């Protein structure tokens, strides 16, 4: 049995071996665009503090992945209410996907997995500030393909701490995915407001 690591998988591999397709129709992934909850004044104040922490990190390079998770990702998930019931948090989660008739298994470890009623609600793949979210996309999609419930859409978030991007995957005979716009913490204003809205929206989706 040949074993592959998820970090070594690229999009071409997922396309060739799983039939993965990217959907560009905006109607496919409406969850990040509509019916978004309001952000309260208190939440805005907390998100502004996270943004200030980001600038403090940038002023003292290099910034490691653990620092990003500790100072930016974890507080954001806390504000979104994703550490509370009915959600379950796995700081690290092993996954394995066996390809049919190929004799290969893909293994990997998810950074942070948020679960609701045993369904994956959002998967967080965090990287160093210097990384691009594109570099983590194939790895995140690999994790999402391991979702044990193929009938339920899976939603993910990739974050470098500086950039945030949401992904939707629908399984079935042909797995399809789409991405949201990318939100950048250093843009004018504070795009963490929108990131929080999307996280809260995904957390409200029915089981």
C-alpha positions in Angstrom: 0.0 0.0 0.0 1.5 3.3 -1.1 1.0 6.3 1.3 1.0 9.9 0.3 1.1 13.0 2.5 -1.6 15.6 2.0 1.0 18.3 1.9 2.4 16.8 -1.2 -0.9 16.7 -3.1 -1.7 19.4 -5.7 -4.9 20.4 -7.5 -3.8 18.5 -10.7 -3.6 15.3 -8.6 -7.1 15.8 -7.2 -8.5 16.6 -10.6 -7.0 13.5 -12.2 -7.7 11.1 -9.3 -10.9 12.3 -7.8 -12.5 14.1 -10.8 -12.6 17.4 -8.8 -14.1 20.3 -10.6 -14.1 24.0 -9.8 -17.4 25.8 -10.2 -17.3 29.5 -11.2 -21.0 30.0 -11.1 -21.6 32.4 -8.2 -24.9 30.7 -7.4 -23.1 27.6 -6.3 -21.6 29.3 -3.2 -24.1 31.8 -2.0 -23.4 31.2 1.7 -20.6 33.7 1.9 -22.5 36.4 0.0 -26.0 36.6 1.5 -28.0 36.4 4.8 -24.9 37.4 6.8 -25.4 38.2 10.5 -24.7 41.6 11.8 -21.4 42.4 13.6 -21.9 44.0 17.0 -20.0 47.0 18.2 -18.3 44.9 20.8 -17.3 42.3 18.1 -15.9 45.2 16.0 -13.8 46.4 18.9 -12.4 42.9 19.4 -11.7 42.4 15.7 -9.9 45.8 15.6 -7.6 44.5 18.4 -6.9 41.4 16.4 -6.0 43.6 13.4 -3.6 45.6 15.7 -2.0 42.3 16.8 -1.5 41.4 13.2 0.4 44.7 12.6 2.5 44.0 15.7 3.4 40.5 14.3 4.4 42.0 10.9 6.7 44.4 12.6 8.7 41.5 14.2 9.4 38.9 11.5 9.6 36.0 10.9 6.0 35.0 12.0 5.6 31.3 12.6 2.4 29.3 12.0 1.8 28.7 15.7 1.9 32.4 16.4 -0.7 33.0 13.7 -3.0 30.4 15.2 -2.6 31.7 18.7 -3.0 35.4 18.1 -5.3 35.7 15.1 -7.1 32.4 14.2 -8.0 31.2 17.7 -9.4 34.6 18.9 -11.4 34.9 15.7 -13.0 31.4 16.2 -13.7 32.4 19.8 -15.6 35.5 18.8 -17.5 33.5 16.2 -18.7 31.2 19.0 -17.2 28.1 17.4 -15.6 26.9 20.7 -19.0 26.5 22.3 -21.7 23.8 22.2 -22.9 22.3 19.9 -19.5 22.6 18.2 -16.6 20.3 18.9 -13.0 21.4 18.5 -10.2 19.2 17.5 -6.8 21.1 17.6 -5.3 18.4 15.4 -7.1 15.7 13.5 -5.7 12.8 11.5 -7.3 12.0 8.1 -6.9 9.2 5.6 -8.4 8.8 2.2 -8.1 5.5 0.3 -8.3 5.8 -3.4 -10.4 3.0 -4.9 -8.5 0.4 -7.0 -5.3 2.4 -6.8 -3.6 0.9 -3.7 -2.8 4.4 -2.4 -3.8 6.2 0.9 -3.5 9.9 1.4 -2.7 10.8 5.0 -2.6 14.2 6.7 -3.3 16.2 9.8 -5.8 19.1 10.0 -4.7 22.1 12.0 -8.1 22.9 13.5 -11.3 21.1 12.9 -14.7 22.4 14.0 -17.4 19.8 14.1 -21.2 20.1 14.6 -23.3 17.0 15.1 -20.5 14.9 13.6 -20.6 17.0 10.4 -17.7 19.1 9.3 -18.7 22.7 9.5 -15.5 24.4 8.8 -11.9 23.3 8.4 -9.2 25.7 9.2 -5.9 25.4 7.4 -3.5 28.1 8.6 -0.2 29.0 7.2 2.6 31.5 7.8 1.9 35.1 6.9 4.3 34.8 3.9 2.3 32.0 2.3 -0.5 32.4 -0.2 -3.9 30.8 0.4 -3.5 29.2 -3.0 -0.7 27.1 -1.6 -3.0 25.5 1.0 -6.0 25.0 -1.3 -5.2 21.5 -2.5 -4.4 20.4 1.1 -7.6 21.8 2.4 -9.7 20.2 -0.4 -8.0 16.8 0.4 -9.2 17.1 4.0 -12.7 18.1 2.8 -12.8 15.1 0.5 -12.4 12.9 3.6 -15.7 14.1 5.0 -17.6 10.9 5.9 -20.9 12.3 4.8 -20.9 12.8 1.0 -24.5 14.2 1.0 -23.7 17.2 3.1 -21.7 20.2 1.7 -18.5 20.9 3.5 -17.2 24.4 4.1 -13.6 25.3 4.8 -11.5 28.4 5.5 -7.9 28.9 4.6 -6.0 31.6 6.5 -2.5 32.8 6.5 -3.4 35.2 9.3 -3.1 38.0 6.8 -5.5 36.6 4.1 -8.8 34.6 4.5 -10.5 32.6 1.8 -13.6 30.3 2.2 -14.2 27.1 0.2 -17.4 25.0 -0.4 -17.2 21.4 -1.5 -20.1 19.3 -2.7 -19.4 15.6 -3.0 -21.4 13.2 -5.1 -20.3 11.3 -8.2 -18.3 14.4 -9.3 -16.9 16.5 -6.4 -17.3 20.2 -7.1 -15.8 23.2 -5.2 -15.9 27.0 -5.3 -14.0 29.8 -3.5 -15.1 33.0 -2.0 -13.5 36.3 -2.5 -10.2 36.8 -0.6 -10.3 39.0 2.5 -7.1 40.8 3.5 -6.6 42.0 7.0 -4.4 44.9 5.9 -6.9 46.4 3.5 -8.5 49.7 4.4 -11.1 49.3 7.1 -11.2 45.9 8.7 -12.1 42.9 6.5 -12.2 40.7 9.6 -15.8 42.0 10.0 -16.8 40.2 6.8 -14.8 37.1 7.8 -16.6 36.9 11.1 -20.0 37.3 9.4 -19.2 34.4 7.1 -18.0 32.2 9.9 -21.2 33.0 11.9 -23.3 32.3 8.8 -21.7 28.9 8.2 -22.2 28.0 11.9 -25.9 28.6 11.5 -26.4 26.2 8.6 -28.7 23.3 9.5 -27.3 19.9 10.2 
